[in-house]
Amino acid sequence: MSDVYEYRRAPNKGPVWLALIGAIMLLVGVVHYGATQFEWLAWAAAAVTIAWMLLPRPVAGIRIDSTHLVLAAWRNPRPVPLDDIAHLQIRDTALENEVTIIYRNGSEEVILSNDLPDADTLIAVLAERGIPVRDAT
């Protein structure tokens, strides 16, 4: 099989924009009400928000080819040979799915849910490569 499956999730910009709107509202409030004693707070909030906007936010995701499952493929890639994987367990919790890799030697590793596609897609992609998924609820 020569197909390569890639799943990428762009970083969420919502909290940054919310912080920017809050800093602007604080600055407008200081100017409108003439609260000069809080001017430093408004400028500090604006500076921290702008610095936060400039920080790099890595892309989350996985990459699966015919021989490896690459975890955190665009941040700190860590290839896991498909031959070492016995199966995956998916547990449906209240907020998100918890996915665990069960290795052939008996060890387990929990995968970050931000790196993974929805459960149905993950099951289908792994089934094409011969990796069973258990406890899928």
Stockholm file with secondary structure:
# STOCKHOLM 1.0

chainA/1-137         MSDVYEYRRAPNKGPVWLALIGAIMLLVGVVHYGATQFEWLAWAAAAVTIAWMLLPRPVAGIRIDSTHLVLAAWRNPRPVPLDDIAHLQIRDTALENEVTIIYRNGSEEVILSNDLPDADTLIAVLAERGIPVRDAT
#=GR chainA/1-137 SS CCCCEEEEECCCCHHHHHHHHHHHHHHHHHHHHTCGGGHHHHHHHHHHHHHHHHSCCCCEEEEECSSEEEETTTTSCEEEEGGGEEEEEEEECSSSEEEEEEETTSCEEEECGGGSCCHHHHHHHHHHTTCCEESCC
#=GC SS_cons         CCCCEEEEECCCCHHHHHHHHHHHHHHHHHHHHTCGGGHHHHHHHHHHHHHHHHSCCCCEEEEECSSEEEETTTTSCEEEEGGGEEEEEEEECSSSEEEEEEETTSCEEEECGGGSCCHHHHHHHHHHTTCCEESCC
//
